Amino acid sequence: MKAVIVYNDDRGYQYNETSVEWKQACSVLPCFKEVKWPDYGTAVIEDTIDGKPVVIQLWKGWCQQFLGSDDFPGGIGGEVGIYERVSGKGFPHERPDFFPAHMWTFLRNASKLAGGEFWWPVNEKHEIEFDFINPVTNTVMFHAGPQKTYWLTKWMDTETYDDYQRSQGKRWSWVPYWVPKDSRTPALAVNYVMDYKINGETYPRC
C-alpha cells in the first residue's frame, strides 16, 4: 500500500501528504494526545460539527519519516484530524496487517500513557484546509487543501526546507548561512503557526 504522495509547487518546493489509501486504512486506529514527539507538537480541541461532538487534533512542526524511509510521509508541516469518542472502545490488542511493526511499537507504548482517552476518525468527510505560517515574517509558507476528508496532512520535504530557509534571508548579514539562528525562520519547527478552517469556518490560530 502506498502511504505517501509526493509533488512540487510552482516555486519548485517539494511536498508530501498521506495517501487516500493510507488514510482509509488508518481509520481503524484511534488517536490520542500522546501522539507527539520533540519538535512535533499536538493540540486537542473539543468542538461540535453539525450537532455532533468531535475532537479536533492538530499537529505541527518536524514530522520525521519513520526509519528515514521515503515510503512514509514527513517533513516540516502539519496535520488536522477530526475524531469522535466511542464509549467502551479502547486501543486495539493486535497490530493490523498493513501497519509497520516499528510504528505499531511506538503507538502501542504511547497509548499506555493515554489513560483510556482515545478518539476515532469520524465517518463523515469534512472540508479541511490550513495555512502553515512563518511567525518570524508572518507569511504563509504553504497552503494545504481544501480537501474532503477526516484527516488533512501536508509537509515540506526536509531538503526543500533548507532552500526555503535560505530564501527567507538572513537575520544578521554578518552571520554565515549555516548558523541555524541566522535564518528568518523559527529555531524550532514546532513554533510555526497554523490557521485552519473546517467546512469554511475559521478556527483560532494554533
HELIX and SHEET records of a PDB file:
HELIX    1   1 VAL A   20  CYS A   26  1                                   7    
HELIX    2   2 PHE A   66  GLY A   68  5                                   3    
HELIX    3   3 ALA A  101  SER A  111  1                                  11    
HELIX    4   4 THR A  158  SER A  167  1                                  10    
HELIX    5   5 PRO A  180  ASP A  182  5                                   3    
HELIX    6   6 ALA A  189  ASN A  191  5                                   3    
SHEET    1   A 6 VAL A   4  ASN A   8  0                                        
SHEET    2   A 6 GLN A  14  THR A  18 -1                                        
SHEET    3   A 6 TRP A 151  MET A 156 -1                                        
SHEET    4   A 6 GLY A  75  GLU A  84 -1                                        
SHEET    5   A 6 LYS A  52  CYS A  63 -1                                        
SHEET    6   A 6 TYR A  40  ILE A  49 -1                                        
SHEET    1   B 5 VAL A   4  ASN A   8  0                                        
SHEET    2   B 5 GLN A  14  THR A  18 -1                                        
SHEET    3   B 5 TRP A 151  MET A 156 -1                                        
SHEET    4   B 5 GLY A  75  GLU A  84 -1                                        
SHEET    5   B 5 TRP A 120  PRO A 121 -1                                        
SHEET    1   C 4 THR A 139  THR A 149  0                                        
SHEET    2   C 4 HIS A 126  ASN A 134 -1                                        
SHEET    3   C 4 VAL A 193  ILE A 198 -1                                        
SHEET    4   C 4 GLU A 201  THR A 202 -1                                        
END                                                                             
